[in-house]
Amino acid sequence: MLRQIQSLKQHQKLSPQQIQLIKMLQLPTIALEQRVKEEMETNPALEEGLETDEETPENPEEENYDAAEEDDDNREDFTLSDYMDDDEGVSYKERVNNKSADDERKEIPVSVGLSFQDLLENQLGMKDLDNHQYQVALFLIGNLDDDGYLRRELSAIVDDIAFTQNITTTEEELKELLAIIQDFDPPGVGARDLQECLLIQLRKKELQTQVVELATEVVEKQMEEFSKKHYDKIEKRLGIDDETLKEVIHEILKLNPRPGNSTSDGQKSMQQIIPDFTITNDDGILNLTLNGRNFPDLKVSKDYVEMQKEYAKNKNKEGKEATAFVKQKLDDARWFIDALQQRGQTLLYTMNAIMEFQRDYFLTGDETLLKPMILKDIAETVNLDISTVSRVSNSKYVNTPFGTFLLKTFFSETMMNDEGEEISTREIKKILQDCVAAENKKKPLTDDKLVSILKEQGYVIARRTIAKYREQLEIPVARLRKEL
């Protein structure tokens, strides 16, 4: 039997503006620059320039526009002030040091020259191919990734070129044309995996010496043993000594595993790091600035404010629709500027708390002085949610006198030494790095040996924990670090 029951529930949900702010918090500087450009392109009510007192537009919500009458369900649940304190009179660029290099509106450098794609297409044009073969080969080149590899199945390419280009081909024809491309420069291009890439380069060498022939045999028949550094097995199968194997290994290591990055265009796959913060040491006084480089000053368009007032005078349906449209653009512009301001404040509050927490490190650069620090420690200091601190620290970089670092690397768990003192797990990782760097590469330190070394220094750590830290530091196991 169905019954109707009336109940009262209270729940909290974020407004679209709050969601926009949260998304902007996690954007690093370089991504935020693009976000600002996109917003200026899509919202004509947003203009570049400083807003003066005379130009400060009146808030349309304070005026009685017929088109502004909305149902209560469409009103925003919260304002930004409910989510975060607002400091009036502060630019969204938020305390950027105007006497520093931030004044310089530097652009991101762009690589120029012949692209990887152009280089291959030029070589393709010199081959004696009919139009059909040329178009199929051109399609193959277009399917190469940034490393210069063809990682797609030929059967999928057959279907793709038929559907998108209306060209009929076969896997056999693709193999023949791919062989032509694999003869292009840079050597190794067009390979379907690393093994094929190295073999192409070895076989293209003009001088096929004994070492090159042995290197070819190793890559072709003993690639798994080589990648796992089972050198004793390789020596036994080839019947060679340590000195000869050293030459073979050196020959293989000279090869380029990523031929697509041989050209200047290959640099596009490298992410350029632009610090979001800068910390300087002025005679023991730490100064923190937020990177505002390449960010234009934004204001609400005065023309759009006047336009809204004119449309509001028209009481017919068209006038109301036009007024509502312009009002929406103006609201979006105000919210965007406000969100940028709130983002800058939150980033600075959070980074300042991190800087104060790790003051000893930022003054000296000594990693052993890093204190154990988790997201909760900073969240409680700045009175923000842990998720907000996580968004601020994620993908953000800080430039210090000792280098540029990812913010999240300053967060670490707590451990105890044998004297009962709290230490940072980062301190343990630094010791691990130093031990591996100083080890005898002919007899690299095993995890058990690293446990013993740390125990001698007063750090009692389990072997599985050492293995976890080693993996986090991207340090291979001892066997893979072994050198002849």
C-alpha positions, 0 to 999 in steps of 0.5 A: 500500500502506497502512502504519502509522507511529508518529511523535512530534510536539511542538506547543504550543496555548493553553488555553481560559483563555489564549484568554480572556485574549488576548481580554480584552487587546484589549477597551477599558474600555467593552467590558470593563465589559460583559464583566464584567457578562455573566460575573457574570450567567452564573456564580453562583460569581462575586460582587461584593465584596472577598475576605478571608483568611478567605474565601479558598476552598481550591482544589478541585484540592488535595482528592481529589474523585471527580468531579474525576478527569479524563482527561489529555487534558482537563487544561489545557496551560498555566497563566497563569503559563506565559504571563505572570508573576503578582504575588501580592496585586495586585487585578485593578483593578491599581494604580488611583489610589484617591485620584483621580476613579476613586473615583467610580463614574460611570455612562455618560450615557444620552440620554433623550427621544423616539426617532427611531423614536417620532417617525416612528411618531407622525407615521404615526398621524396619517395616514389609512391603513387597518390594512394600509397602516399595518402596511406603513408601520410595517415600512418605518420599522423598516427605516430605518437610523440615518441615516434612510435606506432602504438596502434594495431594495423587492423584498427588503422585499416578500419580508421582510414576507410571510415575517415578518409574513404581509402581502402587498404590492407594490413600487408600494404600498411606493413610495406609502407611502415617499413619505408617510414622506418627507414626515415630519420631520426633512426628508430621512428615508426617502431611499434615497441622499444625492442623494434626501435632499438633493432632499427637503429642497430641495423642502420649503423654503417659500421657493423662491427662485432660489438654492433652485431652482438648488441643486435643479438642481445636486443633481438633474442635476449631483451628480457635478460638485458632489461632485468640485468641478468648479465651472467646469462647473457655472457654465458649464451654469447660466450663473451667476457665482462669487458666485451659485455661492457662494450655491448651494453654501452652500444645499446645505451647510446641508442635513442629510445624516443626518436620522436623527441629528437627534434625541437618539436619533441619538447612539446611533451615536456611540461614547463614548470612555472612556480606558483610561489616564491620564497626569498630569504632577506637576512633571516626574514622569509618573504612569500609572494604569489606568482601573478606573471602574465595575468591581466588586471580584470574588471567588469565592462562599463559598456555592459552595465550601461547596456543592461540599464538601457535594456531594462527600460524596455518592458516587453518580452524581448527587453526582459530576455536581453536584460536577463542575458546581459545580467548573467554575463555581468554576474559571471564576470563579477564572480570570476574576478571574485573567485580569482581574488579568493583563490589568491588569498587562499593560496597565500594563507595556505603557503604561508602556513607551510612556510612557517611550519617548515621555517627552519628548512626554508632558512637553511635548505637542510632537508634533515630539518623538515618537520613531519607535516600532514594536510591536517596540520595546515588545515587546522592552522588556516581553518580550512577543510583538508580537501581545500589544502589538498587542492592548494598543494596539488600540482603547485610549485614553490621557488626557493633559494635552494631550488623549485619544489612541488608543494606536496613533497613537503608533506610527510608522515611521522616516524620515531627514532630509537631516542623517541624523537619524531622525525619526518619520513622525508628525512629517511628518504634522503638517507636512502638516496644518499646511501644508494648514491654512494653505493658500489654499483658492482655490489649495490645495497639490498633492502636488507642492507639498507635496513641495517644501515638505517638501524645503525643510524638510529632508525628502526624501519621494517624492510617492507617500509624501505621497499615502499620508500625506495619505490616512491623515490623511483629507485630500482631494486639492487639487481637492476642497479648493478653495473659491470 
